[in-house]
Structure formats: C-alpha cells, structure tokens
Amino acid sequence: MNTNTTSVKSRIAVIGLSVLILYAVISILGTSPAPAAGNGPPAQPVLVVNPPASPVPVVQQGGVTVANSAASPVPVRAVDSSTAQPVARGGAASSSTGIGPVVDLYTVPAGKLLVIEQVSARLAVVPGRKVLAVTLRNLNGGSPFASGDLTLLPVFTGLSEPRNLPRTDRWVVSQSVKYYVAAEDHVIADFTQDLFDSDAFIFCSFSGYLVDAP
C-alpha cells in the first residue's frame, strides 16, 4: 500500500471530523433559550370573579385623578342614606304672654339617627316687631353624632291682609340644611324677636330621613 495515499486519506478524515465538530458548536451557540416568565401583563385577558364579601386586595401607588366629563359623572353613594327612612314633621305654637312660643317637633326613635335636610317656618308677630332668628334645637344632644342648635335667618314678607284681624307682620324661613339628631334626642323649634310683649305665632316643619345609628 502506498504510504502517501494513506496519509492523504487520514488528513481528509481529520478535516471532515473538524468540520463536523465546528458545525455542532455553531448550532449549539446559535440556539436561543426559551424566554423566562416575566412580570408583565398576561398575553390573554384575565377575569377575576370575587364576591363583594371577598374583594380583590388593591394597593394604591401614587395619586388618583378622576377626569370624567360632566356627561359621564362618577357614580357615588351617600353612605348615611343607604337604608334611609323618610321623615317629615310639622307643628304650630302661639303665645299671648310675651314668652316666645315653642314647637314640639319630633323625638328620634331608639337606634336611629335623624338627618334633617329641609326646614321651613311661617311666623306672625305684632306689626313693627322684628323676628331675628328661628332656632332648631336638639335637646339632650350629648351624642357625638348630634348637631348643636341650628339658627336660621327669617325673611320679612309683609303685613297680613286686612281681613285677617288683628293684622300681623309675616316672616318666613325656608332653607336646605344638614342637621343630625341622635337616637332618643328631642327636636324643638322656637324663634327670637326684638321684643316679646304680645301675641306671636309660629308654624315650623322639617323633612329628612332616619338611618341606623352608627
């Protein structure tokens, strides 16, 4: 056998083996690994169905800006009227002794909180007298949820008609308020004029609602 021929064949085999090894290395280095799971949003929408008793915990980061237009306002709910029970009461009182009359309006039931939203009053006094204020008072108002006295300013509407004898000056009050009266507390109304020395009359009413006491 020719020695040169054997040497050439050996070189060809070595070169071929080297090419195969190089191709295998390039193939391994060129293979991209599978991407690891990240913290970004999922590829598909996720629907979370939790009952109101078990809401999904949410941690606020930064401020919140609500930019709804007037045509699409954000829905809100009054937390103090979710179980509201409407209430409206009125009463009248008069006096001929020079002492201001007092209207006994309402006693709040046990376990309830009264929220008064509207107060109205009509008053009649001797011509020339000035009604300075109408006051809604919360007797026994020691609860932290109760309001103090509420003073309202009346408006003079003129002298009564001649057929109403004796003639009187008429004053009125009509005002939207937010006045709280605690359970078992008592609501009365009275008024103050520049001088109590003759007949006086008041009719006062309110409207609002009851909710369960906090």
Rosetta blueprint (number, residue, H / E / L):
1 M L
2 N L
3 T H
4 N H
5 T H
6 T H
7 S H
8 V H
9 K H
10 S H
11 R H
12 I H
13 A H
14 V H
15 I H
16 G H
17 L H
18 S H
19 V H
20 L H
21 I H
22 L H
23 Y H
24 A H
25 V H
26 I H
27 S H
28 I H
29 L H
30 G H
31 T L
32 S L
33 P L
34 A L
35 P L
36 A L
37 A L
38 G L
39 N L
40 G L
41 P L
42 P L
43 A L
44 Q L
45 P L
46 V L
47 L L
48 V L
49 V L
50 N L
51 P L
52 P L
53 A L
54 S L
55 P L
56 V L
57 P L
58 V L
59 V L
60 Q L
61 Q L
62 G L
63 G L
64 V L
65 T L
66 V L
67 A L
68 N L
69 S L
70 A L
71 A L
72 S L
73 P L
74 V L
75 P L
76 V L
77 R L
78 A L
79 V H
80 D H
81 S H
82 S L
83 T L
84 A L
85 Q E
86 P E
87 V E
88 A E
89 R E
90 G E
91 G E
92 A E
93 A E
94 S E
95 S E
96 S L
97 T L
98 G L
99 I L
100 G L
101 P L
102 V E
103 V E
104 D E
105 L E
106 Y E
107 T E
108 V L
109 P L
110 A L
111 G L
112 K E
113 L E
114 L E
115 V E
116 I E
117 E E
118 Q E
119 V E
120 S E
121 A E
122 R E
123 L E
124 A E
125 V E
126 V L
127 P L
128 G L
129 R L
130 K L
131 V E
132 L E
133 A E
134 V E
135 T E
136 L E
137 R E
138 N E
139 L E
140 N L
141 G L
142 G L
143 S L
144 P L
145 F L
146 A L
147 S L
148 G L
149 D L
150 L E
151 T E
152 L E
153 L L
154 P L
155 V E
156 F E
157 T E
158 G E
159 L E
160 S L
161 E L
162 P L
163 R L
164 N L
165 L L
166 P L
167 R L
168 T L
169 D E
170 R E
171 W E
172 V E
173 V E
174 S E
175 Q E
176 S E
177 V E
178 K E
179 Y E
180 Y E
181 V E
182 A L
183 A L
184 E L
185 D L
186 H E
187 V E
188 I E
189 A E
190 D E
191 F E
192 T E
193 Q E
194 D L
195 L L
196 F L
197 D L
198 S L
199 D L
200 A E
201 F E
202 I E
203 F E
204 C E
205 S E
206 F E
207 S E
208 G E
209 Y E
210 L E
211 V E
212 D E
213 A L
214 P L
